[in-house]
Each structure stands twice: as C-alpha cells, then as structure tokens.
C-alpha cells in the first residue's frame, strides 16, 4: 500500500509505491494498541505488568559466617567456634536455651556488663517451623521460654546505646554452646541453616574466602530431609592469595524441607580465618 499523510491529504512525496506494513498482535490476533496492550509494556521509565504476579510464598535467606582462627590440619564448621564441627545432635534435642554473658578471653568468667540488654534468637521449633524469641539479660544470663530444635542466628541489642556487645555471649542447649556472639560483632556468624517445614530452598550462590596465605579444603555438607547422615554436596580448594572462591549456580540447587546445611573447612599447611556466604531462595510448597 502507499503512504498517505492524513493531515495534508496527500501521498508522501507523491509516491504510490507499494510497501510492507508490519503490525503486532496478541495471541488472539487483535492488533496491539494503547487500548489493547501486551501483558507487559513500557511507558516512559515505568514498567507495568498486568496482571501483577503474586509474591506470596517466597522468601530469601542470606547466610554468612566466619571461623576466627582454625588450627592447622583441622576439620570444623564455619561458625564462631574454632576447630569444632557444629553440635547438631545437641541442638536436635529441642530444649530451652540459656544465654550466658562471659568475658571475651575467659568463657568461664560471667559478666554483668549487659544486664538489661536483649538477645534475639532465630531458629526452628520442634515441628521445623520458624521461631524467634527475644530474651532480656538479667545479671549475666537469660533463658528462653520456647524450645528450639534448630538455631541459626542470634543478635544483640544494647538497651542504652548504639554499641554492639563488648562481652562474649553464649547460647547453650544443656551445657553445649549452639550459638555464639563474639565481642564487638553484634550477631552470630554461622554458615549453617535448616530449610523450614513446608518450604523448598534453592541454593543460588556460594562464596568462600581464606585469610592471607591460608589454604583449605572447603566442603558444603547437607543432611537431606532432616534424616540420615550428612554428605558432601559441593567441594572446593581455597587459597587466600588467590582471592575468593565464588560460585553462582546456573541452575539453582533444590533443598527439600528440613534439610540441614553445614559449611565446613579442612585447613591445610597454612591455617587462619575462613568465611562462607550462601544465598537461598525459599519457596512455599504447594
């Protein structure tokens, strides 16, 4: 067809040459116009999506941890306790937790410095449902009202200032430490997590670092569905001189509900401080 200018009522440049005209239609064959839009369209700098997708049933977990100073040729979880595999059997007993404030370099010495301050504990209850409880320190200790089957984060709030904790804070199940807030940190540094009941986790990204010239053999352990034994799901060799080890999964790795995750390091000839970070997308099961 020819090009025609409706304003001047003449053919453009007097031309009557046939040419192709392309139009966009939707799946029903209707021409797309401003009154008949695509499900997704762009207006200026605003992107409108119609209908809007539901965000219900999704969540994200960003876990990060560090082990202060592991010994040479030693296995341990990447958390706030040196040279120790995380005590899963102890926390699995599903008991109340006690909070103890102690001296930074002498965990047998109680301190009352944080009397009246609070500690928030995050974890799972006996049915693997998310649970959070905040306790107030009385003197040098506190006890939770709820029982916890899993603990994966704790944080400190100073009731009188913006400063983090100056003393060390231990969270114990029975007599065993299952979480620890090191002095001047303000929260735990635990590269462990458990997928809550009714959720599927998708592991998106993994980062591991070693301090300075430290070397180590990293292993990501999982205990599928909360039963049986841990087994290795990923391994890597890390060297502080070589920089961070980073893995962004091209296909996110699915983790069923109740799956325990434990990032561990086996130190080699050079030892030191190690860190691990991972990101998980949580999706509610149908």
C-alpha positions as CSV (number, residue, x, y, z in Angstrom):
1,X,0.0,0.0,0.0
2,X,1.1,3.6,-0.5
3,X,2.0,6.0,2.3
4,X,-0.6,8.7,2.8
5,X,-0.4,11.8,5.1
6,X,-3.8,12.3,6.6
7,X,-3.0,15.8,7.7
8,X,-2.1,17.1,4.3
9,X,-4.4,14.7,2.5
10,X,-1.6,13.9,0.1
11,X,0.6,11.0,-0.7
12,X,4.0,11.3,1.0
13,X,6.5,12.7,-1.6
14,X,3.8,11.9,-4.2
15,X,4.8,8.3,-4.0
16,X,2.4,5.5,-4.6
17,X,4.9,2.7,-4.2
18,X,3.7,-0.5,-2.5
19,X,5.5,-1.5,0.6
20,X,5.1,-3.9,3.6
21,X,3.3,-2.8,6.8
22,X,4.1,-4.7,10.0
23,X,1.7,-4.7,12.9
24,X,1.9,-6.5,16.3
25,X,-1.0,-8.6,17.5
26,X,-1.6,-10.6,20.7
27,X,-2.2,-14.3,20.8
28,X,-5.9,-13.8,19.8
29,X,-4.9,-11.9,16.6
30,X,-6.0,-8.5,17.9
31,X,-3.8,-5.6,16.9
32,X,-1.8,-4.2,19.9
33,X,-2.7,-0.5,20.6
34,X,-2.6,1.8,23.6
35,X,-6.1,0.5,24.4
36,X,-5.2,-3.2,23.8
37,X,-1.8,-3.7,25.4
38,X,0.6,-6.5,25.8
39,X,0.5,-8.2,29.3
40,X,3.9,-6.4,29.8
41,X,4.6,-3.0,28.3
42,X,6.8,0.0,28.9
43,X,5.5,3.5,29.4
44,X,8.4,6.0,29.7
45,X,10.5,4.8,32.6
46,X,7.8,2.7,34.2
47,X,7.2,-1.0,33.5
48,X,3.7,-2.1,34.0
49,X,2.9,-5.8,34.4
50,X,-0.7,-6.9,34.1
51,X,-1.7,-8.9,35.9
52,X,0.8,-8.5,38.8
53,X,2.5,-11.8,39.9
54,X,1.9,-12.8,43.4
55,X,4.9,-12.6,45.8
56,X,3.2,-14.7,48.5
57,X,5.0,-17.8,49.4
58,X,8.6,-16.6,48.6
59,X,11.4,-15.6,50.9
60,X,15.2,-15.2,50.9
61,X,18.0,-16.3,53.3
62,X,21.4,-14.6,53.2
63,X,23.7,-16.7,55.5
64,X,27.2,-15.6,56.3
65,X,29.7,-17.0,58.7
66,X,33.3,-16.9,59.8
67,X,35.6,-19.0,61.9
68,X,38.1,-16.8,63.8
69,X,41.3,-18.8,63.7
70,X,41.3,-22.6,62.9
71,X,44.3,-24.7,63.8
72,X,46.4,-26.4,61.2
73,X,45.2,-29.7,59.6
74,X,41.8,-29.4,61.4
75,X,38.2,-30.0,60.4
76,X,35.5,-27.6,61.6
77,X,32.2,-25.8,60.7
78,X,32.5,-22.2,59.6
79,X,30.9,-20.6,62.7
80,X,32.0,-18.6,65.7
81,X,33.8,-21.6,67.4
82,X,37.3,-22.6,66.4
83,X,38.1,-26.2,65.4
84,X,34.6,-27.5,66.1
85,X,32.0,-29.3,63.9
86,X,28.6,-27.8,64.8
87,X,26.8,-29.8,67.5
88,X,23.8,-30.9,65.5
89,X,22.9,-33.8,67.9
90,X,22.8,-31.5,70.8
91,X,20.5,-28.9,69.3
92,X,18.3,-31.6,67.8
93,X,17.2,-32.4,71.4
94,X,14.8,-29.5,71.2
95,X,15.4,-27.9,74.6
96,X,15.1,-24.4,76.1
97,X,18.2,-22.3,75.5
98,X,20.2,-20.4,78.1
99,X,22.1,-17.2,77.3
100,X,25.3,-16.5,79.2
101,X,27.4,-13.3,79.1
102,X,31.1,-14.1,79.7
103,X,34.5,-12.5,79.4
104,X,35.9,-12.4,75.8
105,X,39.0,-14.4,76.7
106,X,37.6,-16.4,79.6
107,X,34.3,-18.1,78.9
108,X,34.2,-19.4,82.4
109,X,34.0,-15.9,83.8
110,X,30.4,-14.4,84.0
111,X,30.0,-10.7,83.3
112,X,27.1,-8.4,84.2
113,X,28.0,-5.7,81.7
114,X,24.9,-6.4,79.6
115,X,22.4,-6.6,82.3
116,X,19.0,-5.4,80.9
117,X,20.2,-5.7,77.3
118,X,18.4,-8.2,74.9
119,X,19.3,-11.1,72.6
120,X,17.1,-12.2,69.8
121,X,17.3,-15.9,68.8
122,X,16.2,-17.2,65.4
123,X,15.7,-20.9,64.6
124,X,13.1,-23.6,64.3
125,X,10.7,-25.2,66.7
126,X,10.1,-28.9,67.2
127,X,8.0,-29.0,64.0
128,X,10.6,-27.2,62.0
129,X,8.6,-24.1,61.8
130,X,10.4,-20.7,62.0
131,X,10.6,-19.3,65.6
132,X,12.0,-16.1,67.0
133,X,12.3,-15.2,70.7
134,X,13.9,-12.2,72.4
135,X,15.2,-12.6,75.9
136,X,16.3,-9.9,78.4
137,X,19.6,-10.5,80.2
138,X,19.2,-10.4,84.0
139,X,22.6,-10.1,85.6
140,X,24.7,-12.3,83.3
141,X,22.1,-14.8,81.9
142,X,18.7,-15.4,80.5
143,X,16.6,-18.4,79.5
144,X,14.1,-18.9,76.6
145,X,10.5,-19.7,77.1
146,X,10.3,-21.8,73.9
147,X,12.3,-24.8,73.0
148,X,14.4,-24.7,69.9
149,X,15.2,-27.7,67.6
150,X,17.4,-25.5,65.4
151,X,19.3,-22.2,66.0
152,X,20.8,-20.4,63.0
153,X,21.1,-16.8,64.1
154,X,21.2,-14.6,67.3
155,X,21.7,-10.9,67.6
156,X,22.3,-8.4,70.4
157,X,20.6,-5.1,71.2
158,X,22.1,-2.7,73.6
159,X,19.4,-1.1,75.6
160,X,21.4,2.1,76.3
161,X,23.4,2.9,73.2
162,X,24.2,2.0,69.6
163,X,27.2,0.0,70.5
164,X,27.4,-3.8,69.9
165,X,28.2,-6.2,72.7
166,X,31.5,-5.7,74.4
167,X,31.4,-9.1,76.1
168,X,31.0,-12.6,74.6
169,X,27.5,-14.1,74.6
170,X,27.0,-17.8,74.6
171,X,23.7,-19.5,73.7
172,X,23.6,-23.0,75.1
173,X,21.5,-26.2,74.8
174,X,22.2,-28.0,78.1
175,X,25.9,-27.3,78.7
176,X,26.8,-27.1,75.0
177,X,27.2,-23.9,73.0
178,X,25.0,-23.9,69.9
179,X,25.4,-20.2,69.0
180,X,27.9,-17.6,70.0
181,X,28.0,-13.8,69.6
182,X,31.7,-12.7,69.7
183,X,32.6,-9.5,71.3
184,X,32.0,-6.3,69.2
185,X,30.2,-8.2,66.5
186,X,26.6,-7.8,67.5
187,X,25.3,-11.1,66.0
188,X,26.3,-14.7,65.2
189,X,28.5,-15.6,62.2
190,X,27.1,-19.1,61.4
191,X,27.3,-20.7,57.9
192,X,24.7,-23.2,58.9
193,X,21.0,-23.3,58.1
194,X,18.0,-25.6,58.0
195,X,15.1,-25.4,55.5
196,X,11.9,-24.8,57.4
197,X,8.9,-27.2,57.1
198,X,6.6,-26.6,54.1
199,X,9.4,-24.9,52.1
200,X,11.8,-25.8,49.4
201,X,15.2,-24.0,49.3
202,X,17.0,-23.1,46.1
203,X,20.7,-22.5,46.6
204,X,21.6,-19.6,44.4
205,X,25.2,-18.6,45.2
206,X,28.2,-19.6,47.3
207,X,31.3,-17.6,48.4
208,X,34.3,-18.9,50.4
209,X,37.4,-17.0,51.5
210,X,40.6,-17.7,53.3
211,X,42.7,-15.2,55.2
212,X,46.1,-14.1,53.8
213,X,48.1,-17.1,52.8
214,X,45.7,-19.6,54.5
215,X,44.7,-22.6,52.5
216,X,41.9,-25.1,53.0
217,X,39.6,-27.7,51.5
218,X,36.0,-26.5,51.6
219,X,33.0,-28.8,51.8
220,X,29.3,-28.0,51.8
221,X,27.5,-30.7,53.7
222,X,23.8,-31.4,53.7
223,X,21.6,-33.7,55.6
224,X,18.6,-34.3,53.3
225,X,15.1,-34.1,54.7
226,X,16.4,-33.9,58.2
227,X,17.1,-37.7,58.3
228,X,20.2,-39.9,58.0
229,X,23.8,-38.6,57.8
230,X,25.5,-35.5,56.3
231,X,27.0,-35.9,52.9
232,X,29.1,-33.6,50.7
233,X,27.1,-31.5,48.1
234,X,30.0,-29.3,46.9
235,X,33.7,-29.1,47.4
236,X,36.4,-26.5,46.5
237,X,40.1,-25.7,47.3
238,X,40.6,-22.2,48.7
239,X,43.7,-20.1,48.9
240,X,43.8,-16.6,50.4
241,X,46.3,-15.4,47.9
242,X,44.1,-16.5,45.0
243,X,41.1,-14.5,46.3
244,X,37.6,-15.5,47.0
245,X,36.0,-18.7,45.6
246,X,32.7,-17.8,44.1
247,X,30.0,-20.0,42.6
248,X,26.7,-18.7,41.1
249,X,24.7,-21.8,40.2
250,X,23.5,-21.7,36.6
251,X,20.7,-24.0,37.8
252,X,19.7,-23.3,41.5
253,X,20.2,-26.4,43.6
254,X,17.0,-27.6,45.3
255,X,16.9,-28.4,49.0
256,X,13.9,-30.2,50.5
257,X,12.2,-29.1,53.7
258,X,14.1,-29.9,56.9
259,X,17.4,-30.2,55.1
260,X,20.4,-29.2,57.3
261,X,23.2,-27.3,55.7
262,X,26.7,-27.1,57.2
263,X,29.7,-25.3,55.6
264,X,32.9,-26.8,56.8
265,X,36.7,-26.3,56.3
266,X,39.6,-28.6,56.5
267,X,42.7,-26.5,57.0
268,X,45.9,-27.4,55.1
269,X,49.5,-26.4,55.6
270,X,48.6,-22.7,56.2
271,X,45.8,-22.0,58.6
272,X,43.8,-18.9,59.6
273,X,40.4,-17.3,59.4
274,X,37.8,-18.6,56.9
275,X,34.4,-17.3,55.8
276,X,31.5,-18.7,53.9
277,X,28.4,-16.9,52.5
278,X,25.4,-18.5,50.7
279,X,22.1,-17.3,49.4
280,X,18.9,-19.4,49.3
281,X,15.5,-18.6,47.7
282,X,12.7,-20.1,49.8
283,X,9.6,-21.2,48.0
284,X,6.4,-22.4,49.8
285,X,5.5,-26.0,48.8
286,X,2.1,-26.5,47.0
